[in-house]
Amino acid sequence: MRIEDKPGLAWLNGFVVDTATASLTLFNHSLHYGFSVFEGLRSYSTSTGVTIFRGPEHIARLFHSAQLLGIQVPWSSEKLLVACHEVLEANRLWDAYIRPIVYLGNGLAGLKDASVEINAAILAWPWAPPSGAREQGISLLVSTHRKPCPPSFPLQAKASGNYLLSKVAYQEARQLGFDDALLLDADGYVSEATAQNIFIVRSRELITPDNETCLNGITRNAVMDLGRKMGRTVRQLPLRPDDLCSAEEIFLTSTAAEVLPVTRLNNTVVGNGRPGPLTRSLHSAYSELVRGGEPAPNAVSETAKGA
Ligand SMILES: Cc1ncc(COP(=O)(O)O)c(C=O)c1O
């Protein structure tokens, strides 16, 4: 989607504003230092209206990310969740991706400027999950770039600066003809993809890395619950790339991608080269869950949806 096709209204510091006129100054502190935190949520149309999947969990993670960076969010979590709905309504969006971001403003005095004001903005746009890629599966390149060691950086923060690594790894993968990249930690254990957690299926068990360098994914937690409900053993274990090569199935999870099969890792074909049966079942169960398989306490009414 081109920027000019994006919905015109956003929430900025308490007001619904036109994205065409809302702008950052060239001295923006977060732009220069990557010092901001953000979230990615999805809204879905359900039989009871529009619901934001696991909205409170996402907003809680936004606050946790901010805390790890020492940023004081100037709004309550309740207010930000309501604001997410306001942006959907203002843009008449039902099935959408929502991006809250907390960032600093003018930073003329440089890195050490402690007086920079803190802003919160929420954007939303109709970004559909990748259905074609889900049908065929994607290819992953094990990146030459590695996650930093945990004490060196707050990796559990969904902080803009952390995505520098994801961007570089993604570009490397694309240049070599792959769809996305897999990141290992400094010791060579599997961490996650550029913006998704990873799972493998081995001997009917569902396994995801036990790794402090990967984000505590909300989709990952939902999928682990679904796997258990399907009667599968779910484990968090340290994984090496070789464990992935011998897996029966591999898939990624994220709010944006939902449950996404991986059918090739470097030059190794995963399973029979097609999305595996457990991956497909988990995606169906996840689709049901997000579209009303769980109560939607923050659902917007049908009337509001159609207004
Ligand atoms: C680095 C990274 N890992 C994992 C995820 C998946 O997290 P979630 O399922 O909460 O969207 C994301 C989501 O954006 C991410 O950026």
The ligand as a Gaussian input file, in Angstrom:
#p B3LYP/6-31G(d) Opt

LIG

0 1
 C       10.656000      -9.347000      16.534000
 C        9.265000      -9.889000      16.677000
 N        9.102000     -11.132000      17.149000
 C        7.879000     -11.680000      17.296000
 C        6.739000     -10.955000      16.950000
 C        5.386000     -11.578000      17.125000
 O        4.705000     -10.940000      18.181000
 P        3.135000     -10.902000      18.256000
 O        2.667000     -12.288000      18.071000
 O        2.853000     -10.380000      19.615000
 O        2.658000     -10.004000      17.161000
 C        6.861000      -9.663000      16.466000
 C        5.666000      -8.890000      16.118000
 O        5.683000      -7.846000      15.575000
 C        8.145000      -9.120000      16.315000
 O        8.328000      -7.879000      15.841000

